[in-house]
Amino acid sequence: MLWVYYRYCPVERPEVRPKWFSKQLGLVSFAQSLKQYISSLRSNDVKWALYIDRFEELNSNENELLDKLLKEFDIKIVKLETKSNTKAYQYVLNEACLADDKDKILFVEDDYLWLPEAIQEMNRAMDTIQFVDYLTPYDHPVRYDFGYYGGADLPHWENRIFLNGNRHYRSQESTCMTFMTRGKIIKQDRNLHMIYSPEDKKCPSDRELFRRLQHLGGYTHNRDKRRLLLGPMPSLATHVHEPFLAPIIDWEKLANATKKEYQKLINSL
């Protein structure tokens, strides 16, 4: 079983977005990728929950898109009033901890653009790469920026490259809060996720969380179970936050293609 926990908020940050992106477009790209994955299954083994914070602020285009997606997918809509990134994450984290140990868990933020094959590739990697605990779809450009103002990546204890499907996968120091794991892992690590998503902070401390989970840097001697985060090369999705678009992929070209599919969705209502 794959459980999808998609967090959506209509409030935008135009100062960090390229003009060709919208959160609606991100949602459509994810839906297309999920549809491709479902079509590859013998039975629909997917449960999708869409958590919408500030639901009353959805505009007419967002409501129209939501109506269409509800006709095409079996989506559980949950209305939140947290008005907080960290509080919303805490909410979905607790929901995810109800899953069975073997279930796959996919946490999704609303400012990503997804390749059509992304969900299928991630599921294959999660099922076949023996040592993976957490899997991100995002090949963050910071991985290649040794002069990054926030500090270069910490040295990692796992330096192997894994070949799976149509991608190579490498260890990653950290990622954002869009990732795949399993029910057993998220339940065991719940307290750490809560610690690094405090209610008084605007956003989860994602980089520090994944350093802590993987025992990197100052966390080398921690006694809890050490985790491994892997990510694809090239990326399967990108955080659409300038200047941090994943390298190699032409994301604007993908966005333009997704816009055409978006229009087809709306016209089919």
C-alpha positions, 0 to 999 in steps of 0.5 A: 500500500502507498499512502500519499499525504499531500499538503496544500495551502493557497498562499503563495510566495511569488518572490521565489517562484518562476513565472511559469509555475503555480501550485495548481500546476504542481498538483496537476503534475503530481496527479499525472505521475500518480495516475501513471503509477496506478495504471502500472498496478494490477489493483489500485493500491494507493490511498491519497489524502489532500490536506488543505490549509486555509481552505476558505482561501482557495480561488475559483481555479483551485476549486475547479481543479479540485472538483475535477481531481475528485472525479478522477481520483479517490481523494480524501480531503482534509481541511486544516486551519493551522496556518502553519507549515510546521503544525500542518506537518505535525498533523500529517505525521501523526496521520502517517503513523497509523499506517502498517509497518510495511506500507510506503509513505509519501509526504508531498509539499505543494511547491514541487513539479513532478516528472510523469515517471516520478512516483513509479520510479520512486516506488521501484527504488524503495522496493528494490534498493536494500538499504534505503530508509528515506527517499527524496525525488529531489536532486538539490543543486546544493549537493554540487555547490561547495561554496553554498552560503548555508554551508557545504554538505557534511561528509557521508558514511555511505558513498556508493551509487545505486543503479535502479530503473532509469536513475542512479541513486546516491546518498544525500545529506538532507532534503526538504519535507517531500520524501518517501519512507515506510510506516515502520520507519516513520513510527520509529522516527516520529519523535525526531520529526516532531523535535525538528518541526516545533510549533514556534518555527515557521518551517521544519528544520529539514536539513538538521533533521536529516543530518540527525537521522543519518548520524552526520556531523555532530550526531555521529555518536548517537545511539538511535538507529542510523538511517539512510537517505537516497536521492535520484540523479537526475531529479524526479521532481524539483522544489520550485524555489529559485534559485534551487531548481534541480539541475539537468531537467528543463523544468519550464518545458515540463511546466508548459506541457503540464499546462496543456494537460491542466487545460484538458482537465478543466475542459473535461468538466 
